Amino acid sequence: MLTEESISLSHSFTAATALISKWTESPIDPTTSVMDSAWNGAGEYQFPKGWVYAKNDAKFLYMVLDVTADTGNDFGTNDYYWLSFDVDENRGISANKDVNYGLFPGFPNKMGIQKYLGPGVWTGISEPPESKSRVEFGPSPKSAIPHRIWKFKIALTEISASLFSPFGLPYTYFGFRVSSSNPAFTADDPVNFYQNFSNLTKLYFARKPAVSPALLGAIIGTVGLIPTSASVLNAVTGRATTTPGYYVEAHNAAFGDVLNFIGNRVNVTALIGIGANKYRILHAVPGSATFLPLVSAWTNYRWTGSNYVPESFSADVNKQYTLVNPAAEYSIDDLLIQFSTYGMDTGLHKFRVEFFKADGVTPVPSAPQVLTLYIDNNVPNVNINSIKHGATEVTACAIEKIGPGADGISFNVTANDPEGNLRAWSFSATYGENQSVAIYSQAYESAVPPGTNWAGVLNFAVPTVPAAWRPPVQCAYSFIVQAWARTTNGYGYVGYSTYHRNLTLLV
C-alpha cells in the first residue's frame, strides 16, 4: 500500500489552515453517493486536484476526497489514497501513535490502517476495527464531469478524537495523498505531509447537534448536550436519562466536572429583542432556598471567517454577564456560563437566570425556570478486601502454588458509590504479555430497574464457576477492580477509580 515514489505536484494552492466539519444527524455510510443529500452542508475546502468534505457525529468522521482532476475511469493498483492523522495532536510524527489509512493493494473498497514509525516509515498494514472506505466514479457537487471520489467513515476512537472535552475545541490534524494513473499525477496536501506533520490541516469537529426544541428547557436549554426538559431531567432527583441513540448516554445520571449551560436560542433571542443585554446566573446550594450569584470566567472560541480565536468572558462588578450576538459563530454556541463543580457540596443544586437591560438594573421578565442538578464529584470506592487460597489470605507479591483439580482462589471485593451513582464495575486479571481475563462484572442497566440509584457492592464474594477461580496459566497476575461513576459533564460520563493486587500463581 505505502511505497515511496516521486511526487509530481505543482502546488499552486496553499494548504487550508482549517476545515470545519459539520454535524450530521444520521450516520453516512461510505456507499452513499456524494450527490446524496446526506452530504449537504458539509464543511469543505479546495486543494489543487479537487475538494475535501467533512461531517461528523459523536462516533465517526465522514470525509470525502473529491478528486475532480482524476477523470480516467481506469481504476487499478496505481490509483490510491493515503489519509494520515496526527493522533496525539503534537504536529510531529510520533512512532506507534499516528496513523495512516490506505488501500489494500488491488482492493479498491478495502481500507487498511498502519502506524507511523517515523517520517515516511510505517508498520505493516491491517484492517481497521471500525473505519471503512469506498471509491466512487461519477459527478459531484463540484464537477459534472465524472471523476474519482474517495469516501471515508473514520472511527473517532481510532484517531483518539473526542467531542466531549468541555475545554477548548475538539480537533485533529490530517494530511492526504491522492494518486491517479490516468491522467498521471500524485498530489499531497500538504506537500510531503508524511515526512513532516508541522503543516497538516487542522480539522475542527462539530459538536452542535440540533436538539429537538421540545426537549429544551425554557432558558437553560441544555447542560452540555443533555436537554433540561422534564422528559430528560428529573426535577426531583436532579438526574438525567436520555433515550437510546441520543448523542450522549445518560442513565439516571448525576452531574459533575465542568458544566456548560447552553441557552435556549429561540427564547433568549426573543429576550434580546425586547431589550435584554445582561444576565445573571443564580445558584442555591443543597438545603438552602437562598439564590446567590454564580461567578465564573471562561473562554469560548469565535470563528473569524478563517480561524477560531479565543474570547474571554467573566462577570462584571454587578456579577452579570453580557449576552453575545446569537448570529455569531462560536465553538460552543449560546453558552451562558461555564463553571467548575469541583468543591461544591454533593447533593441537589438549583440554578436560575435573570435578565437585565444594558444599564444592568432594569429587569427583563423571562420564563421562571429553576434548574435542579444533583452534583457529585466523588468517585466510587474500590478495594480488594481479600484474595484467599482456601482459608489462607494471599498477600501482595506472594508466590502461591495452586493444586490440581478444583483447587483455586476466591475473592472478596468492594465497588461502591454511597451516593448511588455507580455506572459499572468489573473484576479482572492481567498476566503475561498483554493478556487479560475477565472474572466478574456488573452494569447499572442490568443490575437495577431504570430510574433507581445503584450503590454497587460491599464486601462482595466474587462468584466464579466453579466456586474457586483457577488461573489459565502459571504466571504473575495483577488482579484489578475498577468502577465507573454514573456522572456526566453533559458530553459523556466522568469519574473512575481502580485498585489492584499483584501476585504469582503456580499451577
MOMOVEN-V412429 format. One record per residue. N is the residue number from 0. SS is DSSP state (hx for helix, st for strand, lp for the rest). D_CENTER is the distance of its C-alpha to the mean C-alpha in Angstrom with 2 decimals. Layout:
[[N & SS & D_CENTER] [N & SS & D_CENTER]]
This chain:
[[0 & lp & 29.94] [1 & lp & 29.81] [2 & lp & 33.32] [3 & lp & 34.60] [4 & lp & 36.68] [5 & lp & 37.96] [6 & lp & 35.89] [7 & lp & 37.97] [8 & lp & 36.06] [9 & lp & 37.60] [10 & lp & 34.61] [11 & lp & 35.89] [12 & lp & 32.45] [13 & lp & 30.31] [14 & lp & 26.72] [15 & lp & 24.41] [16 & lp & 23.03] [17 & st & 19.89] [18 & st & 18.47] [19 & st & 16.57] [20 & lp & 14.60] [21 & st & 15.31] [22 & st & 13.65] [23 & lp & 15.10] [24 & lp & 15.96] [25 & lp & 16.83] [26 & lp & 15.72] [27 & lp & 18.03] [28 & lp & 19.91] [29 & lp & 21.29] [30 & lp & 24.72] [31 & lp & 24.43] [32 & lp & 26.89] [33 & lp & 25.88] [34 & lp & 28.51] [35 & lp & 26.75] [36 & hx & 25.64] [37 & hx & 22.05] [38 & hx & 21.87] [39 & lp & 23.55] [40 & lp & 22.09] [41 & lp & 19.82] [42 & st & 19.33] [43 & st & 22.04] [44 & st & 24.21] [45 & st & 27.45] [46 & st & 28.36] [47 & lp & 31.96] [48 & lp & 31.93] [49 & st & 29.73] [50 & st & 26.46] [51 & st & 22.70] [52 & st & 20.63] [53 & st & 16.87] [54 & st & 14.79] [55 & st & 11.29] [56 & lp & 9.62] [57 & lp & 6.29] [58 & lp & 7.26] [59 & st & 9.78] [60 & st & 11.45] [61 & st & 15.05] [62 & st & 17.66] [63 & st & 21.45] [64 & st & 24.00] [65 & st & 26.96] [66 & st & 29.82] [67 & lp & 32.64] [68 & lp & 35.03] [69 & lp & 34.97] [70 & lp & 37.53] [71 & lp & 39.05] [72 & lp & 38.28] [73 & lp & 39.16] [74 & lp & 36.06] [75 & lp & 36.77] [76 & lp & 35.46] [77 & lp & 35.88] [78 & lp & 33.30] [79 & st & 29.82] [80 & st & 26.56] [81 & st & 24.42] [82 & st & 20.81] [83 & st & 19.48] [84 & st & 16.26] [85 & lp & 16.35] [86 & lp & 13.69] [87 & lp & 14.46] [88 & lp & 14.97] [89 & lp & 18.48] [90 & lp & 20.38] [91 & lp & 22.42] [92 & lp & 22.76] [93 & lp & 21.57] [94 & lp & 23.29] [95 & lp & 21.45] [96 & lp & 18.01] [97 & lp & 17.98] [98 & st & 18.24] [99 & st & 20.48] [100 & st & 20.67] [101 & st & 24.13] [102 & st & 26.74] [103 & st & 28.65] [104 & lp & 32.12] [105 & lp & 33.95] [106 & st & 31.15] [107 & st & 29.84] [108 & st & 27.19] [109 & st & 25.99] [110 & st & 23.07] [111 & st & 23.15] [112 & st & 20.90] [113 & st & 22.25] [114 & st & 21.42] [115 & st & 23.29] [116 & st & 26.08] [117 & st & 27.25] [118 & lp & 28.30] [119 & lp & 29.24] [120 & st & 29.04] [121 & st & 26.74] [122 & lp & 26.57] [123 & lp & 27.78] [124 & lp & 26.03] [125 & st & 24.26] [126 & lp & 22.51] [127 & lp & 18.69] [128 & lp & 17.22] [129 & lp & 15.59] [130 & lp & 16.02] [131 & st & 19.22] [132 & st & 21.58] [133 & st & 24.68] [134 & st & 27.63] [135 & st & 29.52] [136 & st & 32.84] [137 & st & 33.93] [138 & st & 33.67] [139 & st & 30.61] [140 & lp & 30.21] [141 & lp & 31.36] [142 & st & 34.37] [143 & st & 36.67] [144 & st & 38.00] [145 & st & 36.43] [146 & st & 34.27] [147 & st & 31.57] [148 & st & 27.96] [149 & st & 25.05] [150 & st & 22.02] [151 & st & 18.68] [152 & st & 15.75] [153 & st & 13.32] [154 & st & 10.67] [155 & hx & 7.51] [156 & hx & 8.08] [157 & hx & 11.56] [158 & hx & 10.99] [159 & lp & 8.64] [160 & lp & 6.26] [161 & lp & 2.84] [162 & lp & 3.75] [163 & lp & 4.38] [164 & lp & 7.22] [165 & lp & 10.37] [166 & lp & 12.33] [167 & lp & 13.24] [168 & lp & 11.52] [169 & lp & 8.46] [170 & st & 10.66] [171 & st & 12.21] [172 & st & 15.94] [173 & st & 17.80] [174 & st & 21.41] [175 & st & 23.39] [176 & st & 26.88] [177 & st & 28.76] [178 & st & 32.19] [179 & st & 35.01] [180 & st & 38.44] [181 & lp & 40.12] [182 & lp & 40.17] [183 & st & 39.56] [184 & st & 36.82] [185 & st & 33.86] [186 & st & 31.52] [187 & st & 28.81] [188 & st & 26.45] [189 & lp & 26.68] [190 & lp & 29.92] [191 & lp & 29.71] [192 & lp & 25.93] [193 & lp & 26.07] [194 & lp & 28.48] [195 & lp & 26.81] [196 & hx & 23.22] [197 & hx & 24.40] [198 & hx & 24.67] [199 & lp & 21.56] [200 & st & 20.20] [201 & st & 17.22] [202 & st & 14.75] [203 & st & 12.90] [204 & lp & 10.06] [205 & lp & 11.07] [206 & lp & 9.47] [207 & lp & 12.91] [208 & lp & 13.61] [209 & lp & 17.26] [210 & lp & 17.56] [211 & lp & 20.98] [212 & hx & 23.56] [213 & hx & 24.97] [214 & hx & 21.96] [215 & lp & 22.04] [216 & lp & 24.03] [217 & lp & 27.06] [218 & lp & 26.02] [219 & st & 22.71] [220 & st & 21.00] [221 & st & 17.57] [222 & st & 15.95] [223 & lp & 12.59] [224 & lp & 11.98] [225 & st & 14.34] [226 & st & 17.84] [227 & lp & 20.83] [228 & lp & 23.51] [229 & lp & 25.64] [230 & lp & 24.32] [231 & lp & 20.89] [232 & st & 21.77] [233 & lp & 24.89] [234 & lp & 27.11] [235 & lp & 29.09] [236 & lp & 26.49] [237 & lp & 23.79] [238 & lp & 21.15] [239 & st & 18.90] [240 & lp & 18.64] [241 & lp & 16.78] [242 & lp & 18.24] [243 & lp & 17.13] [244 & lp & 14.93] [245 & lp & 13.68] [246 & lp & 10.28] [247 & lp & 9.57] [248 & lp & 11.53] [249 & lp & 14.26] [250 & lp & 17.58] [251 & lp & 20.09] [252 & st & 17.52] [253 & st & 18.73] [254 & st & 17.10] [255 & lp & 16.67] [256 & lp & 15.31] [257 & st & 15.16] [258 & st & 15.51] [259 & st & 15.65] [260 & st & 18.54] [261 & st & 18.40] [262 & st & 21.87] [263 & lp & 23.27] [264 & hx & 24.10] [265 & hx & 27.18] [266 & hx & 28.76] [267 & hx & 28.05] [268 & hx & 29.38] [269 & hx & 32.42] [270 & hx & 32.98] [271 & hx & 32.92] [272 & hx & 35.50] [273 & lp & 37.85] [274 & lp & 37.59] [275 & lp & 34.56] [276 & lp & 33.59] [277 & st & 32.48] [278 & st & 30.71] [279 & st & 30.38] [280 & st & 27.87] [281 & st & 29.92] [282 & st & 28.91] [283 & st & 30.86] [284 & lp & 30.25] [285 & lp & 30.78] [286 & lp & 34.40] [287 & lp & 35.32] [288 & lp & 36.28] [289 & lp & 36.38] [290 & lp & 33.74] [291 & st & 33.40] [292 & st & 31.50] [293 & lp & 27.97] [294 & lp & 27.85] [295 & lp & 24.78] [296 & st & 23.95] [297 & st & 20.76] [298 & st & 19.81] [299 & st & 18.43] [300 & st & 18.51] [301 & st & 21.06] [302 & st & 21.49] [303 & lp & 25.03] [304 & lp & 25.44] [305 & lp & 24.61] [306 & lp & 21.90] [307 & st & 19.92] [308 & st & 22.01] [309 & st & 21.35] [310 & st & 23.32] [311 & st & 24.23] [312 & st & 24.92] [313 & st & 27.08] [314 & lp & 29.74] [315 & lp & 33.33] [316 & lp & 36.44] [317 & lp & 36.38] [318 & lp & 32.83] [319 & lp & 31.77] [320 & st & 29.17] [321 & st & 29.93] [322 & lp & 28.29] [323 & lp & 26.80] [324 & lp & 27.75] [325 & lp & 25.52] [326 & lp & 26.13] [327 & lp & 24.53] [328 & lp & 21.21] [329 & st & 18.71] [330 & lp & 15.08] [331 & lp & 14.96] [332 & lp & 17.89] [333 & lp & 20.37] [334 & st & 19.17] [335 & st & 22.04] [336 & st & 21.06] [337 & st & 18.46] [338 & st & 19.79] [339 & st & 19.34] [340 & lp & 20.44] [341 & lp & 21.39] [342 & lp & 25.14] [343 & lp & 25.41] [344 & lp & 27.41] [345 & lp & 25.83] [346 & st & 26.79] [347 & st & 27.02] [348 & st & 26.50] [349 & st & 27.60] [350 & st & 26.81] [351 & st & 28.55] [352 & st & 29.05] [353 & st & 32.41] [354 & st & 33.22] [355 & st & 36.09] [356 & lp & 37.91] [357 & lp & 37.99] [358 & lp & 40.62] [359 & lp & 38.21] [360 & lp & 40.95] [361 & lp & 41.45] [362 & st & 39.07] [363 & st & 37.47] [364 & lp & 37.32] [365 & lp & 33.99] [366 & lp & 32.74] [367 & lp & 33.13] [368 & lp & 29.60] [369 & lp & 28.99] [370 & st & 25.44] [371 & st & 25.48] [372 & st & 22.58] [373 & st & 22.95] [374 & st & 21.51] [375 & lp & 21.17] [376 & lp & 19.85] [377 & lp & 21.91] [378 & lp & 20.46] [379 & lp & 22.31] [380 & st & 25.59] [381 & st & 25.89] [382 & st & 29.03] [383 & st & 31.06] [384 & st & 34.31] [385 & st & 36.38] [386 & st & 36.68] [387 & st & 40.19] [388 & st & 42.46] [389 & lp & 44.94] [390 & lp & 45.88] [391 & st & 45.08] [392 & st & 41.97] [393 & lp & 40.21] [394 & lp & 39.19] [395 & lp & 36.59] [396 & lp & 37.75] [397 & lp & 40.46] [398 & st & 41.74] [399 & st & 42.53] [400 & st & 44.58] [401 & lp & 43.59] [402 & lp & 46.59] [403 & lp & 46.99] [404 & lp & 46.63] [405 & lp & 44.70] [406 & lp & 44.36] [407 & lp & 40.89] [408 & st & 38.96] [409 & st & 37.56] [410 & st & 34.80] [411 & st & 34.32] [412 & st & 30.94] [413 & st & 29.30] [414 & st & 25.77] [415 & st & 26.27] [416 & lp & 24.71] [417 & lp & 27.75] [418 & lp & 25.99] [419 & lp & 25.04] [420 & st & 21.26] [421 & st & 20.67] [422 & st & 17.98] [423 & st & 19.12] [424 & st & 21.20] [425 & st & 22.48] [426 & st & 25.44] [427 & st & 25.65] [428 & st & 27.44] [429 & st & 26.82] [430 & st & 29.82] [431 & lp & 31.25] [432 & lp & 29.14] [433 & lp & 25.54] [434 & st & 26.91] [435 & st & 25.77] [436 & st & 27.11] [437 & st & 25.74] [438 & st & 28.41] [439 & st & 27.18] [440 & st & 24.16] [441 & st & 23.63] [442 & st & 20.89] [443 & hx & 21.22] [444 & hx & 21.50] [445 & hx & 24.50] [446 & hx & 26.02] [447 & lp & 26.97] [448 & lp & 27.52] [449 & lp & 24.78] [450 & lp & 24.87] [451 & lp & 26.51] [452 & lp & 25.47] [453 & st & 25.27] [454 & lp & 26.28] [455 & st & 26.25] [456 & st & 29.21] [457 & st & 31.84] [458 & st & 34.24] [459 & st & 33.11] [460 & st & 35.09] [461 & lp & 32.63] [462 & lp & 34.07] [463 & lp & 34.64] [464 & lp & 36.74] [465 & lp & 39.41] [466 & lp & 39.59] [467 & lp & 39.44] [468 & st & 36.58] [469 & lp & 37.77] [470 & lp & 35.91] [471 & lp & 35.41] [472 & lp & 37.03] [473 & lp & 38.84] [474 & st & 36.37] [475 & st & 34.76] [476 & st & 32.03] [477 & st & 29.28] [478 & st & 28.78] [479 & st & 25.48] [480 & st & 24.61] [481 & st & 21.00] [482 & st & 19.80] [483 & st & 16.61] [484 & st & 16.98] [485 & st & 16.52] [486 & st & 15.41] [487 & st & 12.61] [488 & lp & 11.93] [489 & lp & 11.39] [490 & lp & 7.61] [491 & lp & 7.41] [492 & st & 10.21] [493 & st & 11.76] [494 & st & 15.04] [495 & st & 16.34] [496 & st & 19.81] [497 & st & 21.82] [498 & st & 25.49] [499 & st & 27.44] [500 & st & 31.07] [501 & st & 32.50] [502 & st & 35.76] [503 & st & 37.64] [504 & st & 38.94] [505 & st & 41.97] [506 & lp & 42.92]]
